[in-house]
């Protein structure tokens, strides 16, 4: 996949700067694959932690010995997980320096011993469509396609950036008036709006929760802050954070995850191996994951687990691509391929957001980044806003992305569960097989 103007891969580098400003001291994200740099011929495909590799615990000594004698490099050392968690995870993050990281990954990987970069998983992916930043809206909000009690008794965990203060001012996120079947959305209120300024990715988790509750108004939704670094997190930390969240609050019927990454050699994320293994032990839980906004066919993890042997039954992982606003095909930004199992509306949805002033931080263009001309009338990638432009939001936004197609699918599964009295896996199987259809919502998306 090529990425023409604006500015080549300018959006990737702008996002990488934001992630690095948010990462803890001592950690730095760099572009992968090797050779990706501003202005280079190598297209950046993902971000990874500089000088670190991820290996399985049984390969730790071997990996360390390989780089121990490299001149000019620090002694290899384990820097993650914390000692108290070491017995709970099967992987280790090893600091080996820049050359050591390349040597370990190349050599161990070439010998089929799992060793990978530590990828950054993000709610944004890396190469975003110029039209995917939120814009102010006054509605209408995506309506519930079914009855008010759709999703009653179904528990959904949303893994995202958290909730904005005051999110319960939106009635579809609050508890139903006198109706015990409609609980309030709960979770981590962490998306602060400092001095009236909305930061990048602030409101993402609130918007996702709003779309989900618009599709399944009575679902019991809990939002966790699992992407604390400008909407990103290292893959190994994410794997443990997911398991901690689910252990604390119980494994739900549905996990909705609007985040992911491409990876070195298109390999599955080693940092999520423990979570995926545990997911197979919970037949009550389905993972619904966004397919990503790169406009290509490269696997985007964890959504791409939908095409892996772990999902042989077809109902453990549902990967979600985005339809364009008129419903007549795939949205220009949506990833696609055999690993994407379903598509749902994902252009210009309207839902709950923060209030305040937002400054657009990415280069924009009047052409589609996947083509010199728009791929279709109203292509989301065509946006007039320029970096530095500001907008004022009053609690609602219009937004596009597979991030927001994903909670539609999660909500449809929840609604079908309550309607038919079936499990999440059964409802997911109906959706994937076509027995449960995605409703036409095109008239409500602007």
C-alpha positions as CSV (number, residue, x, y, z in Angstrom):
1,X,0.0,0.0,0.0
2,X,1.3,3.4,-0.9
3,X,0.5,6.6,0.9
4,X,0.5,9.7,-1.3
5,X,0.4,13.3,-0.2
6,X,-0.3,15.1,2.1
7,X,3.3,15.0,3.1
8,X,3.9,11.3,2.5
9,X,3.6,9.7,5.9
10,X,3.3,13.0,7.8
11,X,0.4,11.7,9.9
12,X,2.4,8.7,11.1
13,X,5.3,11.0,12.3
14,X,2.9,13.4,13.9
15,X,1.3,10.6,15.9
16,X,4.6,9.1,16.8
17,X,5.7,12.4,18.3
18,X,2.5,12.5,20.4
19,X,3.1,8.9,21.6
20,X,6.7,9.6,22.5
21,X,5.7,12.7,24.5
22,X,3.3,10.6,26.5
23,X,5.5,7.5,27.1
24,X,7.2,7.0,30.5
25,X,10.8,8.2,30.8
26,X,13.3,5.8,29.3
27,X,11.0,4.5,26.6
28,X,11.0,5.7,23.0
29,X,8.9,4.5,20.1
30,X,10.4,4.3,16.6
31,X,9.0,3.3,13.2
32,X,9.0,-0.2,11.8
33,X,10.0,-1.9,9.6
34,X,13.7,-1.1,9.5
35,X,14.6,1.7,7.2
36,X,11.3,3.7,7.7
37,X,12.2,7.3,8.2
38,X,10.7,10.7,7.2
39,X,11.2,11.0,3.4
40,X,12.5,7.5,2.9
41,X,11.2,5.0,0.4
42,X,10.3,2.6,3.2
43,X,6.7,3.1,4.3
44,X,6.2,3.1,8.1
45,X,3.8,0.3,9.0
46,X,3.8,0.2,12.8
47,X,5.6,1.6,15.9
48,X,7.8,-0.3,18.3
49,X,9.8,0.3,21.4
50,X,13.4,1.2,20.6
51,X,16.1,-1.2,21.8
52,X,13.6,-3.8,23.2
53,X,12.5,-7.2,22.1
54,X,9.8,-9.5,23.4
55,X,10.6,-13.2,24.0
56,X,9.0,-16.1,25.6
57,X,10.3,-16.8,29.1
58,X,11.9,-20.1,28.0
59,X,14.0,-18.2,25.4
60,X,15.1,-15.5,27.7
61,X,18.6,-16.8,28.6
62,X,19.3,-17.7,24.9
63,X,18.3,-14.2,23.7
64,X,20.4,-12.6,26.4
65,X,23.5,-14.6,25.6
66,X,23.3,-13.7,21.9
67,X,23.8,-10.0,22.6
68,X,25.9,-10.0,25.8
69,X,29.2,-9.6,24.0
70,X,28.1,-7.0,21.4
71,X,30.5,-4.0,21.8
72,X,29.0,-0.7,22.8
73,X,25.7,-2.2,24.0
74,X,24.3,-2.3,27.5
75,X,24.1,-5.6,29.3
76,X,20.8,-7.2,28.3
77,X,18.2,-7.1,31.1
78,X,14.6,-7.8,31.7
79,X,12.6,-4.6,32.1
80,X,9.1,-6.0,32.1
81,X,6.9,-7.5,33.6
82,X,7.0,-6.2,37.2
83,X,8.4,-8.9,39.5
84,X,5.0,-9.4,41.1
85,X,3.5,-10.3,37.7
86,X,6.3,-12.5,36.4
87,X,4.4,-15.7,37.2
88,X,1.3,-14.6,35.4
89,X,2.8,-14.0,31.9
90,X,4.7,-16.2,29.5
91,X,6.7,-13.4,27.8
92,X,9.5,-11.0,28.9
93,X,10.5,-7.6,27.5
94,X,14.2,-7.6,27.2
95,X,16.3,-4.5,26.7
96,X,19.2,-5.3,24.4
97,X,20.1,-2.0,22.7
98,X,19.5,-1.1,19.1
99,X,21.8,-3.6,17.4
100,X,20.9,-6.2,19.9
101,X,17.2,-5.8,19.1
102,X,17.8,-6.4,15.4
103,X,20.1,-9.4,16.0
104,X,17.7,-11.1,18.4
105,X,14.7,-10.6,16.3
106,X,16.4,-11.6,13.1
107,X,18.2,-14.6,14.4
108,X,15.6,-16.0,16.8
109,X,12.8,-15.2,14.3
110,X,14.7,-16.9,11.5
111,X,15.1,-20.0,13.6
112,X,11.4,-20.0,14.4
113,X,11.9,-19.1,18.0
114,X,9.4,-16.4,18.9
115,X,11.2,-13.0,19.3
116,X,9.5,-9.8,18.1
117,X,9.7,-6.1,18.4
118,X,7.5,-4.7,21.2
119,X,4.7,-3.2,19.0
120,X,2.7,-0.2,20.1
121,X,-1.1,-1.0,19.9
122,X,-3.1,2.1,19.3
123,X,-6.7,3.3,19.0
124,X,-5.5,5.1,15.9
125,X,-3.4,2.6,14.0
126,X,-0.5,4.5,12.4
127,X,-1.5,6.0,9.0
128,X,-4.8,7.6,9.4
129,X,-7.3,8.9,6.9
130,X,-7.3,12.7,6.8
131,X,-11.0,12.8,7.5
132,X,-10.9,10.7,10.7
133,X,-10.5,13.4,13.3
134,X,-13.8,14.4,15.0
135,X,-15.8,17.3,13.8
136,X,-18.6,19.1,15.8
137,X,-22.2,17.9,15.3
138,X,-25.6,18.6,16.7
139,X,-27.0,15.2,15.7
140,X,-29.0,13.2,15.0
141,X,-27.3,10.5,17.2
142,X,-27.3,7.0,15.7
143,X,-30.7,5.5,16.8
144,X,-31.3,2.1,18.4
145,X,-32.4,-0.2,15.6
146,X,-34.4,-2.3,18.0
147,X,-36.4,-2.0,21.2
148,X,-35.4,0.0,24.3
149,X,-34.5,-3.1,26.2
150,X,-32.2,-4.6,23.6
151,X,-29.1,-6.0,25.2
152,X,-30.7,-6.3,28.7
153,X,-28.6,-8.5,30.9
154,X,-25.6,-8.6,28.5
155,X,-22.3,-7.4,29.9
156,X,-19.9,-5.6,27.5
157,X,-16.3,-4.6,28.3
158,X,-14.9,-1.7,26.2
159,X,-11.1,-1.4,26.2
160,X,-10.2,2.1,25.2
161,X,-9.1,5.5,26.4
162,X,-11.6,5.9,29.3
163,X,-14.6,8.2,29.7
164,X,-14.9,12.0,29.7
165,X,-16.1,13.7,32.8
166,X,-19.9,14.4,32.6
167,X,-20.5,11.6,30.1
168,X,-23.7,10.7,32.0
169,X,-25.2,13.9,30.8
170,X,-25.9,11.9,27.6
171,X,-29.2,10.1,28.4
172,X,-28.4,7.0,26.4
173,X,-25.3,6.5,28.6
174,X,-27.2,7.1,31.9
175,X,-29.4,4.7,33.7
176,X,-33.0,4.4,32.4
177,X,-35.6,6.5,34.3
178,X,-37.1,4.0,36.7
179,X,-36.1,1.1,34.5
180,X,-33.7,-1.3,36.3
181,X,-33.0,-3.1,33.1
182,X,-31.1,-0.1,31.8
183,X,-27.9,0.5,33.9
184,X,-25.7,3.5,33.6
185,X,-22.4,3.1,31.6
186,X,-19.6,2.7,34.1
187,X,-15.8,2.8,33.9
188,X,-12.6,4.8,34.2
189,X,-13.3,8.6,34.0
190,X,-9.8,9.6,32.8
191,X,-10.3,11.5,29.5
192,X,-9.9,14.9,31.2
193,X,-10.5,18.1,29.3
194,X,-7.9,20.5,30.8
195,X,-8.9,24.2,30.7
196,X,-11.5,23.5,28.1
197,X,-9.0,22.0,25.6
198,X,-9.7,18.6,24.1
199,X,-6.5,16.6,23.5
200,X,-5.9,14.1,20.8
201,X,-8.0,10.9,21.2
202,X,-9.8,12.3,24.2
203,X,-13.4,11.2,23.9
204,X,-12.6,8.1,21.9
205,X,-13.8,5.7,24.6
206,X,-16.9,7.8,25.3
207,X,-17.8,7.8,21.6
208,X,-17.4,4.0,21.3
209,X,-19.6,3.5,24.4
210,X,-22.2,5.8,23.0
211,X,-22.4,3.9,19.7
212,X,-22.6,0.7,21.5
213,X,-25.5,1.9,23.7
214,X,-27.2,3.4,20.7
215,X,-27.2,-0.1,19.2
216,X,-28.0,-2.0,22.5
217,X,-29.6,0.6,24.8
218,X,-29.9,-1.8,27.8
219,X,-26.5,-3.4,27.7
220,X,-24.4,-3.2,30.8
221,X,-21.3,-1.4,29.5
222,X,-18.0,-0.9,31.4
223,X,-15.2,1.2,29.8
224,X,-11.5,0.7,30.8
225,X,-8.6,3.0,30.2
226,X,-6.1,0.6,28.5
227,X,-4.5,3.0,26.1
228,X,-2.9,5.7,28.3
229,X,-0.1,7.0,26.0
230,X,-1.8,9.2,23.5
231,X,-4.1,6.4,22.6
232,X,-1.4,3.8,22.5
233,X,0.3,1.1,24.8
234,X,3.0,-1.5,24.3
235,X,1.6,-4.8,23.4
236,X,2.8,-6.7,26.4
237,X,1.4,-4.1,28.8
238,X,-1.9,-4.3,27.0
239,X,-2.1,-8.1,27.3
240,X,-1.7,-7.9,31.0
241,X,-4.0,-4.9,31.4
242,X,-6.8,-6.7,29.6
243,X,-6.5,-9.7,31.8
244,X,-6.3,-7.5,35.0
245,X,-9.5,-5.7,33.9
246,X,-11.4,-8.9,33.2
247,X,-10.2,-10.6,36.4
248,X,-11.3,-7.6,38.5
249,X,-14.7,-7.2,37.0
250,X,-15.4,-10.7,35.6
251,X,-15.2,-12.0,32.1
252,X,-18.1,-10.4,30.1
253,X,-20.2,-11.6,27.3
254,X,-18.5,-9.3,24.8
255,X,-15.1,-7.5,24.7
256,X,-15.2,-4.5,22.3
257,X,-11.7,-3.4,21.2
258,X,-11.3,-0.5,18.8
259,X,-7.5,-0.6,18.5
260,X,-4.7,-2.6,17.0
261,X,-1.6,-2.5,14.9
262,X,0.2,-4.1,12.0
263,X,3.3,-6.0,12.9
264,X,6.7,-7.2,11.8
265,X,6.3,-9.9,9.2
266,X,2.5,-9.8,9.8
267,X,3.1,-12.0,12.8
268,X,0.5,-12.3,15.6
269,X,1.3,-10.2,18.7
270,X,3.4,-12.2,21.2
271,X,2.3,-9.8,23.9
272,X,-1.3,-10.8,23.5
273,X,-0.6,-14.6,23.5
274,X,-1.6,-15.1,27.2
275,X,-4.8,-13.1,26.7
276,X,-5.8,-15.1,23.6
277,X,-5.0,-18.4,25.4
278,X,-7.2,-17.3,28.3
279,X,-10.0,-16.2,26.0
280,X,-10.3,-19.7,24.6
281,X,-11.1,-20.9,28.2
282,X,-14.1,-18.5,28.5
283,X,-16.8,-19.8,26.2
284,X,-19.1,-17.1,27.4
285,X,-16.9,-14.3,25.8
286,X,-16.5,-13.0,22.3
287,X,-13.8,-10.5,21.2
288,X,-15.1,-7.9,18.7
289,X,-12.1,-6.0,17.3
290,X,-11.6,-3.2,14.8
291,X,-10.0,-4.1,11.5
292,X,-8.0,-0.8,11.3
293,X,-7.9,2.3,9.1
294,X,-4.9,1.7,6.9
295,X,-7.0,1.0,3.7
296,X,-5.0,-2.2,3.0
297,X,-5.0,-5.9,3.4
298,X,-2.1,-6.4,5.8
299,X,-3.3,-8.2,9.0
300,X,-4.2,-5.8,11.8
301,X,-3.9,-7.3,15.3
302,X,-5.8,-8.4,17.3
303,X,-8.6,-8.3,14.7
304,X,-6.6,-10.6,12.4
305,X,-7.0,-13.4,15.0
306,X,-10.3,-14.0,13.3
307,X,-8.5,-15.9,10.5
308,X,-6.2,-17.8,12.8
309,X,-6.6,-21.4,14.0
310,X,-7.6,-20.1,17.5
311,X,-10.8,-18.9,15.8
312,X,-11.5,-22.1,13.9
313,X,-15.1,-22.1,15.2
314,X,-15.6,-18.6,13.8
315,X,-17.3,-17.3,16.9
316,X,-14.4,-16.4,19.2
317,X,-13.1,-13.3,17.4
318,X,-15.2,-11.1,15.1
319,X,-13.1,-8.6,13.1
320,X,-15.0,-5.5,11.9
321,X,-14.4,-3.3,8.8
322,X,-16.2,-0.1,8.0
323,X,-18.9,0.6,5.3
324,X,-19.1,3.9,3.6
325,X,-21.9,6.3,4.6
326,X,-24.3,5.3,1.9
327,X,-23.9,1.7,2.6
328,X,-22.9,0.9,-1.0
329,X,-19.4,-0.5,-0.3
330,X,-16.3,-0.4,1.9
331,X,-15.2,2.9,3.3
332,X,-12.0,4.2,1.7
333,X,-10.0,3.9,4.9
334,X,-11.1,0.5,6.0
335,X,-8.7,-2.5,6.0
336,X,-10.1,-5.5,4.2
337,X,-9.2,-9.0,3.2
338,X,-10.1,-12.6,4.2
339,X,-9.3,-11.9,7.9
340,X,-12.1,-9.3,8.1
341,X,-15.3,-11.1,8.9
342,X,-18.0,-8.4,8.9
343,X,-18.5,-4.8,7.9
344,X,-20.7,-2.2,9.5
345,X,-21.4,1.5,9.1
346,X,-18.3,3.5,9.9
347,X,-18.4,6.8,8.2
348,X,-19.7,10.0,9.9
349,X,-21.4,8.5,12.8
350,X,-22.6,10.9,15.5
351,X,-22.4,10.3,19.2
352,X,-21.2,11.3,22.6
353,X,-18.0,13.3,22.9
354,X,-16.3,15.9,25.1
355,X,-17.1,19.6,25.3
356,X,-14.3,22.1,24.6
357,X,-12.0,23.4,22.0
358,X,-10.1,20.9,19.7
359,X,-7.1,21.8,17.5
360,X,-6.5,19.7,14.4
361,X,-3.0,18.4,14.4
362,X,-2.6,16.4,11.2
363,X,-1.9,17.5,7.6
364,X,-5.1,17.4,5.6
365,X,-5.9,17.3,1.9
366,X,-8.7,17.6,-0.6
367,X,-7.6,14.3,-2.3
368,X,-7.9,10.8,-0.9
369,X,-4.7,9.3,0.5
370,X,-5.4,6.1,-1.3
371,X,-5.9,7.7,-4.7
372,X,-5.1,11.0,-6.5
373,X,-8.9,11.5,-6.7
374,X,-11.7,10.7,-4.2
375,X,-12.6,7.0,-4.4
376,X,-16.3,7.8,-4.3
377,X,-18.5,10.9,-3.6
378,X,-18.2,11.9,0.0
379,X,-15.0,9.8,0.6
380,X,-14.1,10.4,4.2
381,X,-10.4,10.9,3.4
382,X,-11.3,14.2,1.7
383,X,-11.3,16.9,4.4
384,X,-10.9,20.7,4.2
385,X,-9.6,21.2,7.8
386,X,-6.0,22.1,8.1
387,X,-3.4,21.4,10.8
388,X,-3.8,24.2,13.3
389,X,-7.5,24.8,12.7
390,X,-9.7,24.8,15.8
391,X,-13.3,23.7,16.4
392,X,-15.6,24.0,19.4
393,X,-17.5,20.9,20.6
394,X,-20.6,20.8,22.9
395,X,-20.7,17.1,23.8
396,X,-21.4,15.6,20.3
397,X,-19.1,14.7,17.4
398,X,-19.2,13.3,14.0
399,X,-16.4,10.7,13.6
400,X,-15.3,8.0,11.2
401,X,-13.3,4.8,11.5
402,X,-13.5,1.0,12.0
403,X,-13.2,2.0,15.7
404,X,-16.9,3.0,15.5
405,X,-18.1,0.2,13.2
406,X,-16.9,-2.2,15.9
407,X,-19.3,-1.2,18.7
408,X,-22.2,-1.4,16.3
409,X,-21.4,-5.0,15.8
410,X,-20.8,-5.6,19.5
411,X,-24.2,-4.0,20.1
412,X,-25.9,-6.1,17.5
413,X,-24.6,-9.2,19.2
414,X,-25.8,-8.0,22.6
415,X,-29.2,-7.2,21.2
416,X,-29.5,-10.6,19.6
417,X,-28.5,-12.3,22.8
418,X,-31.3,-10.6,24.8
419,X,-33.8,-11.1,22.1
420,X,-33.3,-14.8,21.5
421,X,-31.9,-15.8,24.9
422,X,-28.7,-17.2,23.3
423,X,-25.0,-16.9,24.2
424,X,-22.6,-14.3,22.7
425,X,-20.9,-17.1,20.7
426,X,-24.2,-18.2,19.2
427,X,-25.1,-14.6,18.4
428,X,-21.7,-14.0,16.8
429,X,-22.0,-17.1,14.7
430,X,-25.4,-15.9,13.4
431,X,-23.9,-12.5,12.5
432,X,-20.8,-14.0,10.7
433,X,-23.0,-16.5,8.8
434,X,-25.4,-13.8,7.6
435,X,-28.4,-15.0,9.6
436,X,-28.2,-11.8,11.6
437,X,-27.9,-8.8,9.3
438,X,-26.4,-5.3,9.9
439,X,-29.2,-2.8,9.6
440,X,-29.2,0.0,7.1
441,X,-28.4,3.0,9.2
442,X,-27.2,5.3,6.3
443,X,-30.0,7.8,6.8
444,X,-28.9,8.6,10.3
445,X,-25.1,9.0,10.1
446,X,-24.8,12.7,9.4
